[in-house]
Amino acid sequence: MISFIVYGISQPFIGALVDKYGPRVVISFSTILVASSIALTAFASNFWHLLILYGLFVSIGVGG
């Protein structure tokens, strides 16, 4: 649920970044953000770690 909210809220900001820096830069950064966040979920020891990593960072990365 949190991931959908973060994804929706981040869309106007991601769009502005694409307009300013171009799609190649935004997609590259987003891919790195998603990959590193998913890799870090292996080290999550509490539920709130997953909420931060997957709910926040992966959602922003997927939005890009």
PQR file with spaces between the fields and no chain letter, atoms N, CA, C, O and H, PARSE charges and radii, in Angstrom:
ATOM       1  N    MET     1       0.808   -1.186    0.000 -0.4000 1.5000
ATOM       2  CA   MET     1       0.000    0.000    0.000 -0.0000 2.0000
ATOM       3  C    MET     1       0.864    1.268    0.000  0.5500 1.7000
ATOM       4  O    MET     1       0.583    2.222   -0.726 -0.5500 1.4000
ATOM       5  N    ILE     2       1.895    1.262    0.807 -0.4000 1.5000
ATOM       6  CA   ILE     2       2.780    2.423    0.853 -0.0000 2.0000
ATOM       7  C    ILE     2       3.459    2.631   -0.497  0.5500 1.7000
ATOM       8  O    ILE     2       3.656    3.765   -0.934 -0.5500 1.4000
ATOM       9  H    ILE     2       2.123    0.487    1.397  0.4000 1.0000
ATOM      10  N    SER     3       3.813    1.532   -1.150 -0.4000 1.5000
ATOM      11  CA   SER     3       4.523    1.666   -2.422 -0.0000 2.0000
ATOM      12  C    SER     3       3.654    2.342   -3.482  0.5500 1.7000
ATOM      13  O    SER     3       4.167    3.107   -4.298 -0.5500 1.4000
ATOM      14  H    SER     3       3.653    0.611   -0.795  0.4000 1.0000
ATOM      15  N    PHE     4       2.353    2.074   -3.482 -0.4000 1.5000
ATOM      16  CA   PHE     4       1.466    2.722   -4.452 -0.0000 2.0000
ATOM      17  C    PHE     4       1.346    4.216   -4.190  0.5500 1.7000
ATOM      18  O    PHE     4       1.306    5.015   -5.126 -0.5500 1.4000
ATOM      19  H    PHE     4       1.937    1.452   -2.818  0.4000 1.0000
ATOM      20  N    ILE     5       1.289    4.588   -2.929 -0.4000 1.5000
ATOM      21  CA   ILE     5       1.194    6.005   -2.567 -0.0000 2.0000
ATOM      22  C    ILE     5       2.476    6.737   -2.958  0.5500 1.7000
ATOM      23  O    ILE     5       2.427    7.808   -3.561 -0.5500 1.4000
ATOM      24  H    ILE     5       1.322    3.940   -2.169  0.4000 1.0000
ATOM      25  N    VAL     6       3.612    6.157   -2.615 -0.4000 1.5000
ATOM      26  CA   VAL     6       4.901    6.784   -2.951 -0.0000 2.0000
ATOM      27  C    VAL     6       5.074    6.859   -4.458  0.5500 1.7000
ATOM      28  O    VAL     6       5.552    7.868   -4.977 -0.5500 1.4000
ATOM      29  H    VAL     6       3.652    5.287   -2.125  0.4000 1.0000
ATOM      30  N    TYR     7       4.692    5.810   -5.163 -0.4000 1.5000
ATOM      31  CA   TYR     7       4.785    5.787   -6.624 -0.0000 2.0000
ATOM      32  C    TYR     7       3.952    6.916   -7.226  0.5500 1.7000
ATOM      33  O    TYR     7       4.419    7.629   -8.115 -0.5500 1.4000
ATOM      34  H    TYR     7       4.303    4.990   -4.741  0.4000 1.0000
ATOM      35  N    GLY     8       2.735    7.077   -6.748 -0.4000 1.5000
ATOM      36  CA   GLY     8       1.856    8.118   -7.275 -0.0000 2.0000
ATOM      37  C    GLY     8       2.332    9.520   -6.964  0.5500 1.7000
ATOM      38  O    GLY     8       2.249   10.411   -7.809 -0.5500 1.4000
ATOM      39  H    GLY     8       2.356    6.498   -6.026  0.4000 1.0000
ATOM      40  N    ILE     9       2.828    9.718   -5.762 -0.4000 1.5000
ATOM      41  CA   ILE     9       3.304   11.046   -5.377 -0.0000 2.0000
ATOM      42  C    ILE     9       4.591   11.413   -6.117  0.5500 1.7000
ATOM      43  O    ILE     9       4.821   12.582   -6.426 -0.5500 1.4000
ATOM      44  H    ILE     9       2.895    8.994   -5.076  0.4000 1.0000
ATOM      45  N    SER    10       5.419   10.423   -6.398 -0.4000 1.5000
ATOM      46  CA   SER    10       6.712   10.715   -7.027 -0.0000 2.0000
ATOM      47  C    SER    10       6.613   11.007   -8.524  0.5500 1.7000
ATOM      48  O    SER    10       7.561   11.542   -9.098 -0.5500 1.4000
ATOM      49  H    SER    10       5.233    9.473   -6.148  0.4000 1.0000
ATOM      50  N    GLN    11       5.514   10.678   -9.162 -0.4000 1.5000
ATOM      51  CA   GLN    11       5.420   10.830  -10.612 -0.0000 2.0000
ATOM      52  C    GLN    11       5.623   12.254  -11.114  0.5500 1.7000
ATOM      53  O    GLN    11       6.364   12.436  -12.080 -0.5500 1.4000
ATOM      54  H    GLN    11       4.744   10.243   -8.695  0.4000 1.0000
ATOM      55  N    PRO    12       5.010   13.280  -10.515 -0.5600 1.5000
ATOM      56  CA   PRO    12       5.283   14.632  -11.029  0.2800 2.0000
ATOM      57  C    PRO    12       6.746   15.056  -10.877  0.5500 1.7000
ATOM      58  O    PRO    12       7.287   15.765  -11.725 -0.5500 1.4000
ATOM      59  N    PHE    13       7.376   14.617   -9.791 -0.4000 1.5000
ATOM      60  CA   PHE    13       8.779   14.959   -9.577 -0.0000 2.0000
ATOM      61  C    PHE    13       9.686   14.219  -10.556  0.5500 1.7000
ATOM      62  O    PHE    13      10.651   14.786  -11.067 -0.5500 1.4000
ATOM      63  H    PHE    13       6.937   14.041   -9.102  0.4000 1.0000
ATOM      64  N    ILE    14       9.373   12.957  -10.813 -0.4000 1.5000
ATOM      65  CA   ILE    14      10.148   12.181  -11.790 -0.0000 2.0000
ATOM      66  C    ILE    14       9.991   12.796  -13.174  0.5500 1.7000
ATOM      67  O    ILE    14      10.962   12.884  -13.926 -0.5500 1.4000
ATOM      68  H    ILE    14       8.589   12.495  -10.398  0.4000 1.0000
ATOM      69  N    GLY    15       8.784   13.222  -13.515 -0.4000 1.5000
ATOM      70  CA   GLY    15       8.554   13.877  -14.803 -0.0000 2.0000
ATOM      71  C    GLY    15       9.358   15.153  -14.951  0.5500 1.7000
ATOM      72  O    GLY    15       9.893   15.437  -16.023 -0.5500 1.4000
ATOM      73  H    GLY    15       7.996   13.151  -12.904  0.4000 1.0000
ATOM      74  N    ALA    16       9.443   15.921  -13.876 -0.4000 1.5000
ATOM      75  CA   ALA    16      10.243   17.150  -13.921 -0.0000 2.0000
ATOM      76  C    ALA    16      11.721   16.831  -14.098  0.5500 1.7000
ATOM      77  O    ALA    16      12.433   17.543  -14.807 -0.5500 1.4000
ATOM      78  H    ALA    16       9.009   15.690  -13.006  0.4000 1.0000
ATOM      79  N    LEU    17      12.185   15.760  -13.452 -0.4000 1.5000
ATOM      80  CA   LEU    17      13.586   15.361  -13.613 -0.0000 2.0000
ATOM      81  C    LEU    17      13.868   14.900  -15.040  0.5500 1.7000
ATOM      82  O    LEU    17      14.937   15.179  -15.585 -0.5500 1.4000
ATOM      83  H    LEU    17      11.606   15.182  -12.876  0.4000 1.0000
ATOM      84  N    VAL    18      12.914   14.194  -15.647 -0.4000 1.5000
ATOM      85  CA   VAL    18      13.092   13.760  -17.039 -0.0000 2.0000
ATOM      86  C    VAL    18      13.163   14.970  -17.958  0.5500 1.7000
ATOM      87  O    VAL    18      13.974   15.006  -18.884 -0.5500 1.4000
ATOM      88  H    VAL    18      12.046   13.967  -15.204  0.4000 1.0000
ATOM      89  N    ASP    19      12.306   15.969  -17.701 -0.4000 1.5000
ATOM      90  CA   ASP    19      12.355   17.185  -18.516 -0.0000 2.0000
ATOM      91  C    ASP    19      13.674   17.928  -18.353  0.5500 1.7000
ATOM      92  O    ASP    19      14.198   18.486  -19.317 -0.5500 1.4000
ATOM      93  H    ASP    19      11.648   15.940  -16.949  0.4000 1.0000
ATOM      94  N    LYS    20      14.204   17.937  -17.150 -0.4000 1.5000
ATOM      95  CA   LYS    20      15.419   18.711  -16.880 -0.0000 2.0000
ATOM      96  C    LYS    20      16.687   17.984  -17.324  0.5500 1.7000
ATOM      97  O    LYS    20      17.557   18.583  -17.955 -0.5500 1.4000
ATOM      98  H    LYS    20      13.778   17.484  -16.367  0.4000 1.0000
ATOM      99  N    TYR    21      16.798   16.668  -16.988 -0.4000 1.5000
ATOM     100  CA   TYR    21      18.045   15.938  -17.233 -0.0000 2.0000
ATOM     101  C    TYR    21      17.966   14.940  -18.385  0.5500 1.7000
ATOM     102  O    TYR    21      19.000   14.459  -18.848 -0.5500 1.4000
ATOM     103  H    TYR    21      16.091   16.181  -16.475  0.4000 1.0000
ATOM     104  N    GLY    22      16.791   14.626  -18.844 -0.4000 1.5000
ATOM     105  CA   GLY    22      16.634   13.674  -19.934 -0.0000 2.0000
ATOM     106  C    GLY    22      16.335   12.273  -19.429  0.5500 1.7000
ATOM     107  O    GLY    22      16.665   11.926  -18.295 -0.5500 1.4000
ATOM     108  H    GLY    22      15.951   15.016  -18.468  0.4000 1.0000
ATOM     109  N    PRO    23      15.714   11.481  -20.272 -0.5600 1.5000
ATOM     110  CA   PRO    23      15.308   10.138  -19.840  0.2800 2.0000
ATOM     111  C    PRO    23      16.467    9.182  -19.576  0.5500 1.7000
ATOM     112  O    PRO    23      16.355    8.303  -18.722 -0.5500 1.4000
ATOM     113  N    ARG    24      17.562    9.337  -20.283 -0.4000 1.5000
ATOM     114  CA   ARG    24      18.685    8.421  -20.105 -0.0000 2.0000
ATOM     115  C    ARG    24      19.258    8.505  -18.690  0.5500 1.7000
ATOM     116  O    ARG    24      19.552    7.478  -18.078 -0.5500 1.4000
ATOM     117  H    ARG    24      17.653   10.052  -20.977  0.4000 1.0000
ATOM     118  N    VAL    25      19.416    9.697  -18.179 -0.4000 1.5000
ATOM     119  CA   VAL    25      19.969    9.886  -16.835 -0.0000 2.0000
ATOM     120  C    VAL    25      19.000    9.384  -15.784  0.5500 1.7000
ATOM     121  O    VAL    25      19.403    8.705  -14.840 -0.5500 1.4000
ATOM     122  H    VAL    25      19.177   10.532  -18.675  0.4000 1.0000
ATOM     123  N    VAL    26      17.726    9.711  -15.937 -0.4000 1.5000
ATOM     124  CA   VAL    26      16.724    9.322  -14.940 -0.0000 2.0000
ATOM     125  C    VAL    26      16.541    7.810  -14.910  0.5500 1.7000
ATOM     126  O    VAL    26      16.459    7.221  -13.832 -0.5500 1.4000
ATOM     127  H    VAL    26      17.399   10.263  -16.703  0.4000 1.0000
ATOM     128  N    ILE    27      16.477    7.181  -16.064 -0.4000 1.5000
ATOM     129  CA   ILE    27      16.309    5.726  -16.112 -0.0000 2.0000
ATOM     130  C    ILE    27      17.548    5.027  -15.561  0.5500 1.7000
ATOM     131  O    ILE    27      17.426    4.009  -14.878 -0.5500 1.4000
ATOM     132  H    ILE    27      16.544    7.660  -16.940  0.4000 1.0000
ATOM     133  N    SER    28      18.715    5.545  -15.839 -0.4000 1.5000
ATOM     134  CA   SER    28      19.937    4.947  -15.301 -0.0000 2.0000
ATOM     135  C    SER    28      19.971    5.037  -13.781  0.5500 1.7000
ATOM     136  O    SER    28      20.261    4.052  -13.102 -0.5500 1.4000
ATOM     137  H    SER    28      18.814    6.371  -16.393  0.4000 1.0000
ATOM     138  N    PHE    29      19.675    6.211  -13.252 -0.4000 1.5000
ATOM     139  CA   PHE    29      19.652    6.378  -11.800 -0.0000 2.0000
ATOM     140  C    PHE    29      18.568    5.515  -11.174  0.5500 1.7000
ATOM     141  O    PHE    29      18.784    4.920  -10.118 -0.5500 1.4000
ATOM     142  H    PHE    29      19.439    7.011  -13.803  0.4000 1.0000
ATOM     143  N    SER    30      17.407    5.440  -11.812 -0.4000 1.5000
ATOM     144  CA   SER    30      16.307    4.640  -11.281 -0.0000 2.0000
ATOM     145  C    SER    30      16.652    3.157  -11.242  0.5500 1.7000
ATOM     146  O    SER    30      16.315    2.460  -10.285 -0.5500 1.4000
ATOM     147  H    SER    30      17.231    5.923  -12.670  0.4000 1.0000
ATOM     148  N    THR    31      17.316    2.683  -12.269 -0.4000 1.5000
ATOM     149  CA   THR    31      17.717    1.278  -12.308 -0.0000 2.0000
ATOM     150  C    THR    31      18.715    0.960  -11.201  0.5500 1.7000
ATOM     151  O    THR    31      18.620   -0.081  -10.552 -0.5500 1.4000
ATOM     152  H    THR    31      17.590    3.249  -13.046  0.4000 1.0000
ATOM     153  N    ILE    32      19.660    1.850  -10.991 -0.4000 1.5000
ATOM     154  CA   ILE    32      20.632    1.653   -9.911 -0.0000 2.0000
ATOM     155  C    ILE    32      19.939    1.695   -8.557  0.5500 1.7000
ATOM     156  O    ILE    32      20.275    0.909   -7.671 -0.5500 1.4000
ATOM     157  H    ILE    32      19.737    2.696  -11.518  0.4000 1.0000
ATOM     158  N    LEU    33      18.980    2.596   -8.381 -0.4000 1.5000
ATOM     159  CA   LEU    33      18.252    2.697   -7.125 -0.0000 2.0000
ATOM     160  C    LEU    33      17.444    1.434   -6.841  0.5500 1.7000
ATOM     161  O    LEU    33      17.451    0.938   -5.715 -0.5500 1.4000
ATOM     162  H    LEU    33      18.708    3.235   -9.100  0.4000 1.0000
ATOM     163  N    VAL    34      16.754    0.913   -7.842 -0.4000 1.5000
ATOM     164  CA   VAL    34      15.960   -0.307   -7.659 -0.0000 2.0000
ATOM     165  C    VAL    34      16.865   -1.494   -7.358  0.5500 1.7000
ATOM     166  O    VAL    34      16.585   -2.265   -6.440 -0.5500 1.4000
ATOM     167  H    VAL    34      16.748    1.316   -8.757  0.4000 1.0000
ATOM     168  N    ALA    35      17.938   -1.649   -8.113 -0.4000 1.5000
ATOM     169  CA   ALA    35      18.831   -2.795   -7.918 -0.0000 2.0000
ATOM     170  C    ALA    35      19.492   -2.767   -6.547  0.5500 1.7000
ATOM     171  O    ALA    35      19.570   -3.794   -5.873 -0.5500 1.4000
ATOM     172  H    ALA    35      18.165   -1.023   -8.858  0.4000 1.0000
ATOM     173  N    SER    36      19.967   -1.600   -6.132 -0.4000 1.5000
ATOM     174  CA   SER    36      20.623   -1.530   -4.825 -0.0000 2.0000
ATOM     175  C    SER    36      19.628   -1.709   -3.688  0.5500 1.7000
ATOM     176  O    SER    36      19.958   -2.324   -2.674 -0.5500 1.4000
ATOM     177  H    SER    36      19.904   -0.765   -6.680  0.4000 1.0000
ATOM     178  N    SER    37      18.428   -1.189   -3.835 -0.4000 1.5000
ATOM     179  CA   SER    37      17.416   -1.353   -2.786 -0.0000 2.0000
ATOM     180  C    SER    37      16.980   -2.798   -2.646  0.5500 1.7000
ATOM     181  O    SER    37      16.824   -3.291   -1.529 -0.5500 1.4000
ATOM     182  H    SER    37      18.160   -0.690   -4.659  0.4000 1.0000
ATOM     183  N    ILE    38      16.782   -3.482   -3.759 -0.4000 1.5000
ATOM     184  CA   ILE    38      16.396   -4.892   -3.699 -0.0000 2.0000
ATOM     185  C    ILE    38      17.533   -5.724   -3.116  0.5500 1.7000
ATOM     186  O    ILE    38      17.286   -6.660   -2.356 -0.5500 1.4000
ATOM     187  H    ILE    38      16.908   -3.081   -4.666  0.4000 1.0000
ATOM     188  N    ALA    39      18.766   -5.396   -3.459 -0.4000 1.5000
ATOM     189  CA   ALA    39      19.905   -6.121   -2.885 -0.0000 2.0000
ATOM     190  C    ALA    39      19.989   -5.904   -1.378  0.5500 1.7000
ATOM     191  O    ALA    39      20.327   -6.828   -0.637 -0.5500 1.4000
ATOM     192  H    ALA    39      18.967   -4.635   -4.076  0.4000 1.0000
ATOM     193  N    LEU    40      19.686   -4.702   -0.922 -0.4000 1.5000
ATOM     194  CA   LEU    40      19.747   -4.415    0.513 -0.0000 2.0000
ATOM     195  C    LEU    40      18.619   -5.061    1.307  0.5500 1.7000
ATOM     196  O    LEU    40      18.730   -5.199    2.526 -0.5500 1.4000
ATOM     197  H    LEU    40      19.410   -3.952   -1.524  0.4000 1.0000
ATOM     198  N    THR    41      17.537   -5.460    0.646 -0.4000 1.5000
ATOM     199  CA   THR    41      16.457   -6.137    1.372 -0.0000 2.0000
ATOM     200  C    THR    41      16.908   -7.477    1.927  0.5500 1.7000
ATOM     201  O    THR    41      16.286   -8.002    2.851 -0.5500 1.4000
ATOM     202  H    THR    41      17.447   -5.348   -0.343  0.4000 1.0000
ATOM     203  N    ALA    42      17.962   -8.032    1.388 -0.4000 1.5000
ATOM     204  CA   ALA    42      18.488   -9.291    1.924 -0.0000 2.0000
ATOM     205  C    ALA    42      19.038   -9.105    3.338  0.5500 1.7000
ATOM     206  O    ALA    42      19.116  -10.065    4.104 -0.5500 1.4000
ATOM     207  H    ALA    42      18.468   -7.605    0.638  0.4000 1.0000
ATOM     208  N    PHE    43      19.413   -7.897    3.678 -0.4000 1.5000
ATOM     209  CA   PHE    43      19.975   -7.616    4.994 -0.0000 2.0000
ATOM     210  C    PHE    43      18.954   -7.023    5.967  0.5500 1.7000
ATOM     211  O    PHE    43      19.303   -6.670    7.093 -0.5500 1.4000
ATOM     212  H    PHE    43      19.350   -7.117    3.056  0.4000 1.0000
ATOM     213  N    ALA    44      17.711   -6.915    5.540 -0.4000 1.5000
ATOM     214  CA   ALA    44      16.676   -6.340    6.398 -0.0000 2.0000
ATOM     215  C    ALA    44      16.371   -7.290    7.546  0.5500 1.7000
ATOM     216  O    ALA    44      16.090   -8.469    7.330 -0.5500 1.4000
ATOM     217  H    ALA    44      17.428   -7.202    4.625  0.4000 1.0000
ATOM     218  N    SER    45      16.426   -6.777    8.757 -0.4000 1.5000
ATOM     219  CA   SER    45      16.161   -7.617    9.924 -0.0000 2.0000
ATOM     220  C    SER    45      14.852   -7.253   10.614  0.5500 1.7000
ATOM     221  O    SER    45      14.378   -8.004   11.467 -0.5500 1.4000
ATOM     222  H    SER    45      16.654   -5.819    8.933  0.4000 1.0000
ATOM     223  N    ASN    46      14.266   -6.129   10.264 -0.4000 1.5000
ATOM     224  CA   ASN    46      12.994   -5.708   10.836 -0.0000 2.0000
ATOM     225  C    ASN    46      12.019   -5.371    9.716  0.5500 1.7000
ATOM     226  O    ASN    46      12.410   -5.124    8.575 -0.5500 1.4000
ATOM     227  H    ASN    46      14.651   -5.519    9.571  0.4000 1.0000
ATOM     228  N    PHE    47      10.740   -5.368   10.075 -0.4000 1.5000
ATOM     229  CA   PHE    47       9.719   -5.067    9.079 -0.0000 2.0000
ATOM     230  C    PHE    47       9.842   -3.644    8.551  0.5500 1.7000
ATOM     231  O    PHE    47       9.591   -3.397    7.371 -0.5500 1.4000
ATOM     232  H    PHE    47      10.423   -5.568   11.002  0.4000 1.0000
ATOM     233  N    TRP    48      10.224   -2.711    9.408 -0.4000 1.5000
ATOM     234  CA   TRP    48      10.314   -1.325    8.953 -0.0000 2.0000
ATOM     235  C    TRP    48      11.459   -1.134    7.968  0.5500 1.7000
ATOM     236  O    TRP    48      11.436   -0.197    7.170 -0.5500 1.4000
ATOM     237  H    TRP    48      10.428   -2.911   10.366  0.4000 1.0000
ATOM     238  N    HIS    49      12.463   -2.010    8.014 -0.4000 1.5000
ATOM     239  CA   HIS    49      13.522   -1.953    7.003 -0.0000 2.0000
ATOM     240  C    HIS    49      12.949   -2.227    5.617  0.5500 1.7000
ATOM     241  O    HIS    49      13.292   -1.560    4.642 -0.5500 1.4000
ATOM     242  H    HIS    49      12.482   -2.771    8.663  0.4000 1.0000
ATOM     243  N    LEU    50      12.068   -3.224    5.552 -0.4000 1.5000
ATOM     244  CA   LEU    50      11.426   -3.530    4.269 -0.0000 2.0000
ATOM     245  C    LEU    50      10.518   -2.398    3.818  0.5500 1.7000
ATOM     246  O    LEU    50      10.450   -2.088    2.629 -0.5500 1.4000
ATOM     247  H    LEU    50      11.788   -3.766    6.344  0.4000 1.0000
ATOM     248  N    LEU    51       9.827   -1.785    4.754 -0.4000 1.5000
ATOM     249  CA   LEU    51       8.966   -0.658    4.391 -0.0000 2.0000
ATOM     250  C    LEU    51       9.775    0.483    3.780  0.5500 1.7000
ATOM     251  O    LEU    51       9.363    1.088    2.790 -0.5500 1.4000
ATOM     252  H    LEU    51       9.882   -2.037    5.720  0.4000 1.0000
ATOM     253  N    ILE    52      10.906    0.765    4.368 -0.4000 1.5000
ATOM     254  CA   ILE    52      11.751    1.852    3.848 -0.0000 2.0000
ATOM     255  C    ILE    52      12.357    1.458    2.504  0.5500 1.7000
ATOM     256  O    ILE    52      12.278    2.212    1.534 -0.5500 1.4000
ATOM     257  H    ILE    52      11.241    0.274    5.172  0.4000 1.0000
ATOM     258  N    LEU    53      12.963    0.267    2.452 -0.4000 1.5000
ATOM     259  CA   LEU    53      13.658   -0.139    1.234 -0.0000 2.0000
ATOM     260  C    LEU    53      12.702   -0.382    0.074  0.5500 1.7000
ATOM     261  O    LEU    53      12.868    0.180   -1.009 -0.5500 1.4000
ATOM     262  H    LEU    53      13.027   -0.346    3.240  0.4000 1.0000
ATOM     263  N    TYR    54      11.708   -1.215    0.308 -0.4000 1.5000
ATOM     264  CA   TYR    54      10.813   -1.563   -0.790 -0.0000 2.0000
ATOM     265  C    TYR    54       9.716   -0.528   -0.973  0.5500 1.7000
ATOM     266  O    TYR    54       9.427   -0.113   -2.096 -0.5500 1.4000
ATOM     267  H    TYR    54      11.572   -1.671    1.188  0.4000 1.0000
ATOM     268  N    GLY    55       9.112   -0.114    0.120 -0.4000 1.5000
ATOM     269  CA   GLY    55       8.004    0.816    0.017 -0.0000 2.0000
ATOM     270  C    GLY    55       8.398    2.199   -0.450  0.5500 1.7000
ATOM     271  O    GLY    55       7.606    2.882   -1.099 -0.5500 1.4000
ATOM     272  H    GLY    55       9.347   -0.451    1.032  0.4000 1.0000
ATOM     273  N    LEU    56       9.594    2.619   -0.137 -0.4000 1.5000
ATOM     274  CA   LEU    56      10.025    3.973   -0.486 -0.0000 2.0000
ATOM     275  C    LEU    56      10.989    3.973   -1.672  0.5500 1.7000
ATOM     276  O    LEU    56      10.685    4.528   -2.728 -0.5500 1.4000
ATOM     277  H    LEU    56      10.238    2.064    0.389  0.4000 1.0000
ATOM     278  N    PHE    57      12.142    3.354   -1.492 -0.4000 1.5000
ATOM     279  CA   PHE    57      13.186    3.472   -2.512 -0.0000 2.0000
ATOM     280  C    PHE    57      12.878    2.700   -3.793  0.5500 1.7000
ATOM     281  O    PHE    57      13.111    3.217   -4.885 -0.5500 1.4000
ATOM     282  H    PHE    57      12.389    2.903   -0.634  0.4000 1.0000
ATOM     283  N    VAL    58      12.371    1.497   -3.687 -0.4000 1.5000
ATOM     284  CA   VAL    58      12.039    0.734   -4.893 -0.0000 2.0000
ATOM     285  C    VAL    58      10.896    1.415   -5.641  0.5500 1.7000
ATOM     286  O    VAL    58      10.893    1.457   -6.871 -0.5500 1.4000
ATOM     287  H    VAL    58      12.183    1.077   -2.800  0.4000 1.0000
ATOM     288  N    SER    59       9.933    1.945   -4.902 -0.4000 1.5000
ATOM     289  CA   SER    59       8.801    2.625   -5.556 -0.0000 2.0000
ATOM     290  C    SER    59       9.243    3.867   -6.312  0.5500 1.7000
ATOM     291  O    SER    59       8.759    4.132   -7.412 -0.5500 1.4000
ATOM     292  H    SER    59       9.936    1.911   -3.902  0.4000 1.0000
ATOM     293  N    ILE    60      10.152    4.625   -5.731 -0.4000 1.5000
ATOM     294  CA   ILE    60      10.668    5.803   -6.428 -0.0000 2.0000
ATOM     295  C    ILE    60      11.467    5.364   -7.668  0.5500 1.7000
ATOM     296  O    ILE    60      11.368    5.977   -8.732 -0.5500 1.4000
ATOM     297  H    ILE    60      10.545    4.410   -4.837  0.4000 1.0000
ATOM     298  N    GLY    61      12.252    4.305   -7.513 -0.4000 1.5000
ATOM     299  CA   GLY    61      13.025    3.803   -8.649 -0.0000 2.0000
ATOM     300  C    GLY    61      12.151    3.280   -9.772  0.5500 1.7000
ATOM     301  O    GLY    61      12.429    3.527  -10.945 -0.5500 1.4000
ATOM     302  H    GLY    61      12.332    3.807   -6.649  0.4000 1.0000
ATOM     303  N    VAL    62      11.101    2.563   -9.424 -0.4000 1.5000
ATOM     304  CA   VAL    62      10.181    2.045  -10.445 -0.0000 2.0000
ATOM     305  C    VAL    62       9.431    3.200  -11.105  0.5500 1.7000
ATOM     306  O    VAL    62       9.107    3.141  -12.291 -0.5500 1.4000
ATOM     307  H    VAL    62      10.875    2.363   -8.470  0.4000 1.0000
ATOM     308  N    GLY    63       9.162    4.235  -10.341 -0.4000 1.5000
ATOM     309  CA   GLY    63       8.524    5.423  -10.923 -0.0000 2.0000
ATOM     310  C    GLY    63       9.388    6.099  -11.967  0.5500 1.7000
ATOM     311  O    GLY    63       8.872    6.773  -12.859 -0.5500 1.4000
ATOM     312  H    GLY    63       9.425    4.284   -9.378  0.4000 1.0000
ATOM     313  N    GLY    64      10.665    5.931  -11.868 -0.4000 1.5000
ATOM     314  CA   GLY    64      11.579    6.542  -12.834 -0.0000 2.0000
ATOM     315  C    GLY    64      11.739    5.696  -14.054  0.5500 1.7000
ATOM     316  O    GLY    64      12.476    6.065  -14.969 -0.5500 1.4000
ATOM     317  H    GLY    64      11.084    5.383  -11.144  0.4000 1.0000
